[in-house]
């Protein structure tokens, strides 16, 4: 599937989820034990938020394998952008971060238009979220409608709401605002978010 329109969301799946899940979970849970007190504060309201890193910086083979599959899932959209924009920067990179939401934790509304490491020279092309562990009632992800001015004319909710499933991968353009509802379960909700960025290098 391709992100053609600016508001499009691609709902797909990581094919190797069953193979990658164990190693990814072990690595993330180990990080929470070592770094919880120094968790980053971004959109997360409580919980654990890892540093923004390239896959190799997690020192976990499964993170590199995951990034390879994410690149494959993004290829159709990259080809589309290349044709639409008459070419794209030659280099691409991916930055990833782990999110662990405990009971009552949530993520405030935010988007990914700025690269997470603060480097404004790196353009974000595609953003996404991969779901590793999703207990029941652990929080849906909500993409508010961009047609806010039309809401008074419609009785139905125009927001796009997804109830995550383990192994699910959502791809979207970085300007899309989104938030995560509170985790109402007593288990951890674990996901990996990422930005595919242009390096502007030949």
C-alpha positions as CSV (number, residue, x, y, z in Angstrom):
1,X,0.0,0.0,0.0
2,X,1.1,3.6,-0.7
3,X,0.8,6.8,1.2
4,X,-0.7,8.8,-1.7
5,X,-2.9,11.4,0.0
6,X,-1.5,13.6,2.8
7,X,-4.0,12.2,5.3
8,X,-3.6,8.5,4.3
9,X,-2.7,5.9,6.9
10,X,-1.4,2.5,5.8
11,X,-2.4,-0.3,8.1
12,X,-0.2,-3.3,7.6
13,X,1.8,-5.9,9.5
14,X,5.4,-6.9,10.2
15,X,5.7,-10.2,8.6
16,X,8.5,-11.5,10.9
17,X,6.7,-10.3,14.1
18,X,6.7,-13.8,15.6
19,X,10.4,-14.2,15.0
20,X,11.4,-10.7,16.2
21,X,9.1,-10.2,19.2
22,X,11.0,-12.1,21.8
23,X,14.4,-10.4,21.2
24,X,12.8,-6.9,20.9
25,X,10.8,-7.3,24.1
26,X,13.8,-8.6,26.1
27,X,15.9,-5.6,24.9
28,X,13.3,-3.0,25.7
29,X,12.4,-4.4,29.1
30,X,16.1,-4.5,29.9
31,X,16.4,-0.8,28.9
32,X,13.5,0.1,31.1
33,X,15.2,-1.4,34.1
34,X,18.5,0.4,33.4
35,X,17.1,3.7,32.2
36,X,13.6,4.2,33.6
37,X,14.7,7.1,35.9
38,X,16.2,8.8,32.9
39,X,13.3,8.2,30.5
40,X,12.9,10.9,27.9
41,X,9.9,13.2,28.1
42,X,8.2,13.8,24.8
43,X,4.5,13.1,24.1
44,X,4.5,10.4,26.8
45,X,2.7,11.2,30.0
46,X,4.3,8.7,32.3
47,X,5.8,5.4,31.2
48,X,9.1,4.9,29.5
49,X,10.4,6.6,26.4
50,X,13.8,5.5,25.1
51,X,16.4,7.7,23.4
52,X,16.0,8.3,19.6
53,X,18.5,6.0,18.0
54,X,19.5,4.2,14.8
55,X,18.7,0.5,14.9
56,X,22.4,-0.4,15.4
57,X,22.6,1.7,18.5
58,X,20.2,-0.6,20.3
59,X,22.8,-3.4,20.2
60,X,20.0,-5.9,19.3
61,X,20.0,-7.8,16.0
62,X,16.2,-7.8,16.0
63,X,16.1,-4.0,15.8
64,X,18.2,-4.1,12.6
65,X,16.0,-6.8,11.2
66,X,12.9,-4.8,12.0
67,X,14.3,-1.7,10.3
68,X,15.1,-3.7,7.2
69,X,11.5,-4.8,7.0
70,X,10.2,-1.3,7.6
71,X,12.3,-0.1,4.7
72,X,10.7,-2.7,2.5
73,X,7.2,-1.7,3.6
74,X,8.0,2.0,2.9
75,X,9.5,1.4,-0.6
76,X,6.2,1.8,-2.5
77,X,5.7,5.2,-0.9
78,X,9.3,6.3,-1.5
79,X,8.9,5.4,-5.2
80,X,5.7,7.4,-5.3
81,X,7.3,10.4,-3.6
82,X,10.2,10.1,-6.0
83,X,7.9,10.3,-9.0
84,X,5.7,13.0,-7.5
85,X,8.6,15.3,-6.5
86,X,10.8,14.6,-9.5
87,X,13.4,12.9,-7.4
88,X,14.3,12.5,-3.8
89,X,17.5,12.8,-1.7
90,X,19.7,9.9,-2.3
91,X,20.2,8.7,1.3
92,X,17.7,7.4,3.8
93,X,18.1,6.6,7.4
94,X,15.8,5.5,10.2
95,X,15.5,6.7,13.8
96,X,13.6,4.5,16.3
97,X,12.5,4.7,19.9
98,X,10.7,2.4,22.3
99,X,7.5,3.3,24.2
100,X,6.3,1.5,27.3
101,X,3.0,2.7,28.8
102,X,2.1,1.3,32.2
103,X,-1.4,1.6,33.8
104,X,-2.9,5.1,33.3
105,X,0.0,6.3,31.1
106,X,-0.9,7.9,27.7
107,X,0.6,10.0,24.9
108,X,-0.5,13.6,24.4
109,X,-1.3,14.8,20.9
110,X,1.9,15.3,18.8
111,X,3.3,14.9,15.3
112,X,6.7,14.0,13.9
113,X,7.5,16.9,11.5
114,X,10.8,17.5,13.2
115,X,13.5,14.8,13.4
116,X,13.6,13.5,16.9
117,X,17.3,14.2,17.3
118,X,16.6,17.9,16.7
119,X,18.6,18.0,13.4
120,X,16.6,20.3,11.2
121,X,18.6,19.4,8.1
122,X,17.1,15.9,8.1
123,X,13.7,15.8,6.5
124,X,11.2,13.3,7.9
125,X,9.5,11.5,5.0
126,X,7.5,8.7,6.6
127,X,6.6,8.0,10.2
128,X,5.2,4.9,11.8
129,X,4.4,2.7,14.8
130,X,4.9,-1.0,15.3
131,X,3.0,-2.7,18.1
132,X,4.9,-5.4,20.1
133,X,2.6,-5.9,23.2
134,X,-1.0,-4.7,23.3
135,X,-3.1,-5.9,26.3
136,X,-6.8,-5.4,26.1
137,X,-7.9,-1.9,27.0
138,X,-4.4,-0.6,26.8
139,X,-5.2,2.5,24.7
140,X,-6.2,3.2,21.1
141,X,-4.3,5.5,18.8
142,X,-6.4,8.5,17.6
143,X,-5.6,10.6,14.5
144,X,-7.9,13.7,14.8
145,X,-9.7,14.7,11.6
146,X,-8.0,17.4,9.6
147,X,-11.4,18.6,8.5
148,X,-12.1,20.2,11.8
149,X,-14.2,22.9,10.2
150,X,-16.6,20.3,8.9
151,X,-17.2,18.6,12.2
152,X,-20.3,20.6,13.1
153,X,-22.0,19.4,9.9
154,X,-21.5,15.7,10.6
155,X,-23.1,13.6,13.4
156,X,-20.5,10.9,13.2
157,X,-17.0,11.2,14.6
158,X,-14.6,12.0,11.8
159,X,-11.4,11.1,13.7
160,X,-9.5,8.0,12.6
161,X,-9.2,5.6,15.6
162,X,-7.2,2.4,15.6
163,X,-7.4,-0.4,18.2
164,X,-3.8,-1.7,17.9
165,X,-3.0,-5.4,17.5
166,X,0.3,-7.1,18.1
167,X,2.4,-7.2,15.0
168,X,0.5,-4.3,13.4
169,X,2.4,-1.5,11.6
170,X,0.9,1.9,10.9
171,X,2.6,4.2,8.4
172,X,1.7,7.9,8.0
173,X,3.1,11.2,6.9
174,X,4.9,13.0,9.7
175,X,2.5,16.0,9.8
176,X,-0.4,13.8,11.0
177,X,-1.3,14.7,14.6
178,X,-2.0,11.7,16.8
179,X,-2.4,10.7,20.5
180,X,-2.7,7.5,22.5
181,X,-5.4,6.9,25.0
182,X,-4.6,5.9,28.6
183,X,-3.6,2.4,29.3
184,X,-6.6,1.0,31.4
185,X,-5.0,-2.4,31.8
186,X,-2.6,-3.5,34.5
187,X,-0.1,-4.7,31.9
188,X,2.6,-2.9,29.9
189,X,1.7,-1.6,26.4
190,X,4.9,-1.7,24.3
191,X,5.5,-0.2,20.9
192,X,8.3,1.0,18.7
193,X,7.9,4.3,16.8
194,X,10.1,5.5,14.0
195,X,10.9,8.2,11.4
196,X,12.3,7.5,8.0
197,X,14.4,10.5,7.2
198,X,16.3,11.8,4.2
199,X,20.0,12.2,4.7
200,X,20.6,14.5,1.7
201,X,23.8,12.6,0.9
202,X,24.7,11.1,-2.4
